Amino acid sequence: MSTDLATALTEGPPLVLDGGLSNQLASAGHDLSDELWSARLLAEAPEALTEAHLAYYTAGADVAITASYQATFEGFARRGIGRTEAARLLTAGVELAREAARRAKATRPLWVAASAGPYGAMLADGSEYRGRYGLTRTELERFHRPRLEVLAEAAPDILALETIPDTGEAEALVRAVRGLGVPAWLSYSIEGDHTRAGQPLEEAFALAADAEEIVAVGVNCCAPEDVPSAVETAARVTGKPVVAYPNSGETWNARTRSWDNAPTLTPAFFATGARLVGGCCRVGPATITAIARSLGRV
């Protein structure tokens, strides 16, 4: 859209982010039990992704995140997909979200965030929630840069560097987005007041404070109760707009392969002071509508 998202994050009312893309796809009957997760549908069912994005825009989201979280050249290669086709699929993710924004026919600006998940998401072994993969920052930067270049060329409104588990990978990503010409947000996966790898959040946010390309910082894929303190720390340390999109509060039981406990995401979370607020795992359109209403966006 013509309105600049980076500016909108600093001026006017808070904006609403979408909810869990995989959650919406699963609700529509799509099987995501695959190493590529939702990225598989970039090749096999692109219309399903457009419909999922549209559901969130219609629910009140101002920003939709693309299906490229787990989309990497390396991951596609394991499925026999070459680099040229992989680059096309990464670009398609942005185009599908743009198409959803057009179909929404909203009177408000709608934006697209191109997702780039952590290195561990490509491994599909749970290491994305631990970090510290045994790679150097240079190796991680070398992994992320080609994908980010393709995503930037697709002209999203912003790059979503999301669910980052440790500061080493965050530093690599801050370097990897330099010179791409597209702003980015950096969002950590956290536990309490530390990253998933155990580093203090003050230290984690500080490394992005002086990075021009990083226009917002925050947290996602975490417990709702961990958000308020993290938002305060992020704003205080960086002076930048804050992004917050936690999980529903349910917990994944690996033994039974099901979700346990009741959701703990409550309206109190919506008033954390974050400038872009939404949901991650197990958060669907109904919750996004509730967030939008609480923020006066609907």
C-alpha positions in Angstrom: 0.0 0.0 0.0 1.1 3.6 -0.5 1.2 4.4 3.3 4.6 3.7 4.8 4.4 1.0 7.5 7.5 2.1 9.3 5.9 5.5 9.7 2.5 4.0 10.8 4.3 2.1 13.5 5.4 5.3 15.1 2.3 7.5 14.5 -1.4 7.1 15.0 -3.1 4.2 16.8 -1.5 0.8 17.4 -1.8 -1.6 14.4 -3.2 -5.2 14.4 -1.1 -8.1 13.2 -2.6 -11.4 12.0 -2.8 -14.6 14.0 -1.2 -18.0 13.4 -1.1 -18.8 9.7 -0.8 -22.6 10.3 -3.7 -22.4 12.7 -5.9 -21.0 10.0 -4.7 -23.4 7.4 -5.3 -26.4 9.7 -8.8 -25.2 10.5 -9.4 -25.2 6.7 -8.4 -28.9 6.6 -4.8 -28.7 5.3 -2.3 -31.2 6.6 0.8 -29.4 7.8 2.7 -32.4 9.2 5.6 -31.8 6.9 9.1 -30.5 7.3 8.2 -27.5 5.1 5.1 -26.8 7.2 2.9 -24.1 5.7 5.6 -23.3 3.1 4.7 -26.6 1.3 1.4 -24.9 0.2 3.4 -22.2 -1.7 3.9 -24.9 -4.3 0.9 -27.2 -3.7 -2.0 -25.0 -2.7 -1.2 -21.3 -3.1 -4.9 -20.3 -3.1 -5.2 -21.7 0.4 -2.7 -19.2 1.6 -4.5 -16.3 -0.1 -7.7 -17.4 1.7 -6.0 -17.7 5.0 -4.5 -14.2 4.7 -7.9 -12.8 3.6 -9.5 -14.3 6.7 -7.2 -12.3 8.9 -7.5 -9.1 7.0 -11.3 -9.5 7.2 -11.0 -10.2 10.9 -9.3 -6.8 11.4 -5.6 -7.4 10.8 -3.7 -4.5 9.3 -0.6 -6.6 8.6 -0.3 -10.2 7.3 2.8 -12.4 7.6 3.7 -14.5 4.6 4.2 -18.3 4.5 7.9 -18.1 4.2 8.8 -18.8 7.8 10.1 -22.3 7.0 10.8 -21.6 3.3 14.5 -21.8 2.6 16.7 -22.8 -0.4 18.0 -25.7 1.7 14.6 -26.9 2.8 13.2 -26.8 -0.7 16.3 -28.6 -2.1 15.6 -31.6 0.1 12.2 -31.8 -1.7 13.9 -31.7 -5.1 13.1 -28.0 -5.7 15.9 -26.1 -7.3 17.0 -22.6 -6.5 15.2 -20.9 -9.3 11.9 -22.4 -8.4 12.5 -21.9 -4.7 13.1 -18.2 -5.3 9.8 -18.1 -7.3 8.0 -19.6 -4.3 9.5 -17.2 -1.9 8.3 -14.3 -4.1 4.9 -15.9 -4.5 4.4 -15.8 -0.8 4.5 -12.0 -0.9 2.3 -11.9 -4.0 -0.3 -14.1 -2.4 -0.6 -11.9 0.6 -0.9 -8.8 -1.7 -3.7 -10.6 -3.6 -5.5 -11.2 -0.3 -5.2 -7.5 0.6 -6.8 -6.6 -2.8 -9.6 -9.0 -2.2 -10.3 -7.6 1.2 -11.3 -4.2 -0.4 -10.6 -2.5 2.9 -10.7 1.3 3.3 -7.7 1.2 5.6 -4.1 0.5 4.5 -3.2 -3.2 4.5 0.5 -4.3 4.7 2.5 -7.4 4.0 5.4 -8.7 6.2 7.7 -11.2 4.6 8.6 -13.8 7.2 12.1 -15.1 7.7 12.3 -17.7 10.5 15.4 -18.9 12.3 17.9 -21.4 11.0 16.4 -24.1 13.3 13.1 -23.8 11.4 14.8 -25.2 8.4 16.1 -28.2 10.4 12.5 -29.0 11.6 13.9 -30.7 14.7 12.8 -28.2 17.4 16.1 -26.4 17.6 14.4 -23.2 16.6 13.3 -23.0 20.2 16.8 -23.6 21.6 19.1 -21.7 19.2 22.9 -22.1 19.5 23.2 -24.4 16.6 27.0 -24.6 16.7 27.3 -22.2 13.7 29.3 -19.0 13.7 27.6 -15.6 13.1 29.2 -15.5 9.7 27.8 -18.9 8.8 24.3 -17.9 9.9 24.5 -14.6 7.9 25.6 -16.6 4.9 22.5 -18.8 5.4 20.0 -16.0 5.8 21.2 -13.4 3.3 20.2 -15.1 0.0 16.6 -15.8 1.2 16.3 -12.2 2.5 17.6 -10.8 -0.8 14.8 -12.7 -2.7 12.2 -11.6 -0.2 13.3 -8.0 -0.4 13.1 -8.0 -4.2 9.5 -9.1 -3.9 8.9 -5.7 -2.3 7.0 -6.5 1.0 6.3 -3.6 3.3 8.6 -5.1 5.9 10.7 -8.2 6.7 9.6 -10.1 9.8 12.7 -11.6 11.3 10.7 -13.7 13.7 10.9 -16.4 16.5 14.6 -15.8 16.9 15.9 -17.9 19.8 19.3 -16.3 20.6 21.4 -13.2 20.2 24.0 -14.8 18.0 21.5 -15.4 15.3 19.9 -12.0 15.9 23.3 -10.4 15.2 23.7 -12.4 12.0 20.3 -11.2 10.9 20.9 -7.6 11.7 24.0 -7.8 9.4 22.1 -9.8 6.8 19.4 -7.2 6.2 21.9 -4.3 5.6 21.5 -2.6 2.3 18.4 -4.5 1.2 16.3 -1.4 1.0 13.4 -2.9 3.0 12.8 -2.2 6.7 12.6 -5.1 9.2 11.4 -6.0 12.6 13.3 -8.3 14.9 11.2 -10.5 17.1 12.6 -13.0 19.7 11.0 -16.2 21.0 11.4 -15.9 24.8 10.8 -17.6 28.1 10.4 -15.2 31.0 12.8 -12.3 30.7 15.3 -14.3 28.6 15.6 -15.5 25.1 15.0 -19.2 24.5 18.8 -19.6 24.6 18.9 -18.0 28.0 20.3 -14.5 27.2 18.8 -11.5 29.1 16.3 -9.6 27.0 18.1 -6.3 27.7 21.2 -7.6 26.0 19.1 -9.1 23.2 17.3 -5.9 22.3 20.3 -3.7 22.7 22.1 -5.2 19.7 19.3 -3.9 17.5 19.1 -0.4 19.0 21.4 1.3 16.5 20.6 -0.8 13.5 18.9 1.5 10.9 17.2 -1.3 9.1 15.5 -2.6 12.2 12.5 -0.3 12.6 10.8 -2.3 15.3 11.6 -5.0 17.9 9.6 -7.4 19.9 8.6 -10.9 20.9 6.5 -13.7 19.5 5.7 -17.4 19.9 5.8 -17.1 23.7 3.5 -17.2 26.7 1.1 -14.2 26.9 2.2 -13.6 30.5 5.7 -13.0 29.4 4.8 -10.1 27.0 4.2 -7.0 29.2 7.6 -7.1 30.7 9.3 -7.8 27.4 7.5 -5.0 25.7 8.6 -2.5 28.4 12.2 -3.7 28.1 12.2 -3.5 24.3 10.9 0.0 24.3 13.2 1.2 27.0 16.3 -0.3 25.6 15.8 0.5 21.9 13.4 3.5 21.8 11.8 1.7 18.8 8.2 0.6 18.2 7.5 -2.8 19.7 5.8 -5.8 18.1 4.1 -8.5 20.2 2.3 -11.6 19.0 2.3 -14.4 21.6 0.8 -17.9 21.5 -2.7 -18.6 22.9 -1.2 -19.9 26.1 -2.0 -23.5 25.4 1.0 -25.9 25.5 2.0 -28.5 23.0 2.2 -32.1 24.3 4.7 -33.9 22.2 3.7 -37.3 23.6 0.0 -37.1 22.7 0.6 -34.7 19.8 -2.1 -32.4 21.0 -2.6 -29.1 22.8 -3.0 -29.0 26.5 -4.5 -26.5 28.9 -6.9 -23.6 28.2 -5.9 -20.4 26.4 -4.5 -17.7 28.7 -4.5 -14.8 26.2 -6.7 -12.2 27.8 -7.8 -8.7 26.9 -5.2 -7.3 29.3 -2.5 -8.4 26.9 -3.9 -6.0 24.2 -3.0 -3.0 26.2 0.8 -3.7 26.6 1.9 -0.6 24.8 3.1 -2.5 21.8 2.6 -0.7 18.5 1.8 -3.9 16.5 -0.2 -6.5 18.3 -1.4 -9.9 17.1 -1.1 -13.6 17.8 1.1 -16.6 16.9 0.3 -20.3 17.5 -3.3 -21.3 18.2 -4.5 -17.7 17.7 -7.2 -17.4 15.1 -9.4 -14.7 13.4 -11.8 -14.4 16.3 -9.0 -13.3 18.6 -7.6 -10.9 16.0 -11.1 -9.3 15.8 -11.1 -9.0 19.6 -7.7 -7.3 19.5 -8.8 -5.0 16.8 -11.9 -4.0 18.7 -10.0 -3.4 21.9 -7.6 -1.1 20.1 -10.4 0.8 18.3 -9.4 -0.6 14.9 -12.9 -2.1 14.1 
